[in-house]
Amino acid sequence: MTNPDQANHPTQTNASPTEQRVVTAIAAVTVYSDRALVKRQGQTNLHEGNQTLLVSELPITLQVDSVRATGKGNIPVRLVEVRTERSFSQEPIAAKVAELTAQIEELEDQKLALQNDLNALIVQRDFVKGLGEKSIQRFCISLARDETSLEATQELLNFVGQNYGDYASAIATKHKAKKEVESKLSALIQQLKQLRSDRPQESYSLFVVVEAQATGEFTLEVSYVVQQTFWRPLYDIRVSEQGIILLSYLAEIVQTSGEDWLDPQLTLSTAKPGMGMLPPKLKPWYIDLNQPPVPTAIRTRQANAPNTPMMAKMSAPLAASAAAESFEFELDQVSTAEIKREGSTVSFAIGGGGDIPSDGNPHKITIFEREYQGEMKYVAIPQLSSFAYLQAIVKNPENGVTLLPGKANIFRGNMFVGTTKLANIAPGQEFKLNLGIDEGIQIERDLVEREVDKRFISGQRRTTYAYRLIVTNLSDRPAKLRLTEQLPTSRNEQIKVSLSRSNPTIQPKDLGILTWDLLLAANAKQEIYYQFTISHPPDITPVGLNI
């Protein structure tokens, strides 16, 4: 079906006698990284001949060039014309205002109740705190006089500590709940202010002229692209002690398109329609001599000069880009999550995505969960830290999907470790997860030798240093450890640094890096030793050793 000519001018949203208003609902939404494709459907009855179908109150963020109309029914119907018109309406909004007001009052009641609970909890916590402060001194005196026992003192401390902790935890929970209520309340108050604005409500109306060959039922389908919507990936990654990685691929959807999406068939796409269809073109790169500043009066005359034909030519690519944004996309209706690939583009058909209102708040949806087998390794740099850091090396399967760049929350079991950012990870590509400090590996590092040779060999003073490291694996499983040490690097040709001995044997890399890849047996120790020598003429003193 071709795209008919479209008009775009202000009007009032009032159906004329020859127009038939069609009530439509959003059936499907495809969300991209910076826009969304919306599909609406509505049923009506047609009579034989030409008639105009009106779909009103479409959002102002709609891209006019993207509007498409089609339909199906039990009678032959020909599409004659499709046009859009910008509409201004000052229709009563009392029902919406009443709904928002009721929601605000309910949230204000919740906020007041939470504040009352907080006040009561704070009083109880402070009472326990005061009781403890007053009782501790009294019990100390009684203990000194043998008037009370250690058991009674311990019972008091346990009572105060337990109750204080319980009240503090309850206060934190109430504070969090109150903050969430305040956030929702603020958003609703802002919506109400915008709704009560005296400015007319602006929207688009869509007019579809059809020719029916007979009388019968007809389902109108319209689609259009809206701005001010996007989705971004978010990950929850849980790592078990056995190296099983459970990755939850989530989507965070934000939209302020001007219309609520009420449980549509939702699809998330990695396509980038906003990039246009044509590759960019290089423009001439000019260099010239430095010119003296142009006087202010001349600059002003140039700024006020009318547009030249060259300026008109420069605007042509913008028009071409806008036209390139008109596209059609067919969405399969699915009831469960499904992954589709079209070249390098991946689409996630979520099915019923729940309600996503036009409120600017992030709404999270789970795309899929998948298990990966990770290779667990430890990394240690004892010169900087006495702890070992656990890492997981994970491979995205060849038949997997591309993991887009996004924030990842890392958990070890049920313990939250921290957040990291995943880069773009293609199928078949390995990626590394940093899982933080693991106290299952213990490292001791000692300077065991520091000796200045009293003899001068070839006119050089030699100083020898040696370190011994004891690595202990406290776990019941073997562990792979990459341990890294560092020799000083000389910036002066008169100062020489050399590795004398090492066990296990190793050769220094660039900048004096020493790296051992160790396989530690369960509940076992391993010793690492290395010795290095610094030689220099006796009349100079090296700086920067800090040993």
Buried (B, 14 or more C-beta within 10 A) or exposed (E): EEEBEBEEEEEEBEBEEEBBBBEBEBBBBBBBBBBBBBBBBBEBEBEEEEBBBBBBBBBBBBBBBBBBBBBEBEEEBEBEBBBBBBBEBEEEBEEEBEEBEEBBEEBBEBBEBBEEBBEEBBEBBEEBBEBBEEBBEEBEEBBEEEEBEEEEBEEBBEBBEEBBEBBBEBBEBBEEBBEEBBEBBEBBBEBBEEEEEEEEBEBBBBBBBBBBEEEBEBBBBBBBBBBBBBBBBBBBBBBBEEBEBBBBBBBBBBBBBBBEBEBBBBBBBBBEBBEBEEEEEEEEEEEEEEEEEEEEEEEEEEEEEEEEEEEEEEEEEEEEBBEBBBBEBEBEEBEEBBEEEEEEEBBBBBBEBEEBBBBEBEBEBEBBEBEBEBEBBBBBBBEEEEBBBBBBBBBBEEEBBBBBEBBBBBBBEEEEBEEBEBEEBEBEBEBBBEBEEBEBBBBEBEEEEEEEEEEEEEEBBBBBBBBBBEBBBBBEBEBBBBBBBBBBEBEEEEBEBEBEEBEEEBEBEEEBEBEBEBEBEEEEEBEBBBBBBBBBEEEEEBEEEEE
